[in-house]
Amino acid sequence: HLTANLTEVIEEKQHLRANLTEVKKKKKQLKKIKEYLTSNLTEVTEEKQRLSANLAETTEVKERLTVNLTEAREEKSRMEHTLRDNTAYISKLEGQLNQLEKSW
């Protein structure tokens, strides 16, 4: 009876050793996976920071372009007003010139 128990204990010990070996292998695999994921997380974080910086820069450029567009529209409006004034003045001068020509 003791021999049978001893055989069972030895078999269980061998089984536990095999399990321990498997657990150590899995632990090494998990460590490699963790290192890989950590590396990826670092790359993703760096890329996110680059994209955030690009977004901030793009937003600033957009704001400057919006200001430029507003200024350009205001300048266009001023130029159109000046053109209307100048056109009216030229018409007035042409009318005066015609009156002078008639009076000669």
C-alpha positions in Angstrom: 0.0 0.0 0.0 2.8 2.4 0.9 4.6 1.6 -2.4 1.4 2.5 -4.3 1.1 5.7 -2.4 4.8 6.5 -3.0 4.3 5.8 -6.7 1.4 8.2 -6.8 3.3 10.8 -5.0 6.2 10.5 -7.4 3.9 10.6 -10.4 2.2 13.7 -8.9 5.6 15.3 -8.3 6.5 14.6 -12.0 3.2 16.0 -13.1 3.7 19.1 -10.9 7.2 19.6 -12.3 5.8 19.4 -15.9 3.2 21.9 -14.9 5.8 24.2 -13.4 7.9 23.9 -16.6 4.8 24.8 -18.6 4.1 27.8 -16.3 7.7 29.0 -16.6 7.4 28.8 -20.5 4.0 30.7 -20.4 5.6 33.3 -18.0 8.4 33.9 -20.5 5.9 34.2 -23.4 3.8 36.6 -21.4 7.0 38.7 -20.6 7.8 38.9 -24.3 4.2 39.9 -25.1 4.3 42.5 -22.4 7.6 43.9 -23.7 6.1 44.0 -27.2 2.9 45.7 -26.0 4.9 48.2 -24.0 7.0 49.0 -27.0 3.9 49.4 -29.2 2.3 51.6 -26.5 5.4 53.8 -26.5 5.3 54.2 -30.3 1.5 54.9 -30.2 2.0 57.5 -27.5 4.8 59.2 -29.5 2.6 59.1 -32.6 -0.3 60.6 -30.7 2.0 63.4 -29.5 3.1 64.1 -33.0 -0.4 64.1 -34.3 -1.5 66.4 -31.5 1.3 68.8 -32.4 0.3 68.6 -36.1 -3.3 69.3 -35.2 -2.3 72.3 -33.1 -0.2 73.6 -35.9 -2.9 73.0 -38.5 -5.4 74.7 -36.3 -3.1 77.8 -36.0 -2.6 77.8 -39.8 -6.4 77.6 -40.3 -6.9 80.5 -37.9 -4.3 82.6 -39.7 -5.9 81.8 -43.1 -9.3 82.7 -41.8 -8.0 86.0 -40.6 -6.2 86.5 -43.9 -9.4 85.7 -45.8 -11.4 88.1 -43.7 -8.8 90.8 -44.3 -8.8 90.0 -48.0 -12.6 90.3 -48.2 -12.5 93.6 -46.4 -9.8 94.9 -48.8 -11.8 93.7 -51.7 -14.9 95.6 -50.4 -12.8 98.8 -50.0 -11.3 98.4 -53.5 -14.8 97.9 -55.0 -16.0 101.0 -53.1 -13.0 103.0 -54.4 -13.6 101.7 -57.9 -17.2 102.9 -57.8 -16.1 106.3 -56.5 -13.4 106.6 -59.1 -15.8 105.5 -61.9 -18.3 108.1 -60.8 -15.6 110.7 -60.7 -14.4 109.8 -64.2 -17.9 110.0 -65.5 -18.3 113.4 -63.9 -15.0 114.6 -65.5 -16.0 113.2 -68.9 -19.3 115.1 -68.6 -17.4 118.3 -67.7 -15.0 117.7 -70.7 -17.9 117.2 -73.0 -19.4 120.6 -71.7 -16.1 122.3 -72.3 -15.8 120.8 -75.8 -19.3 122.1 -76.6 -18.6 125.5 -75.3 -15.5 125.9 -77.6 
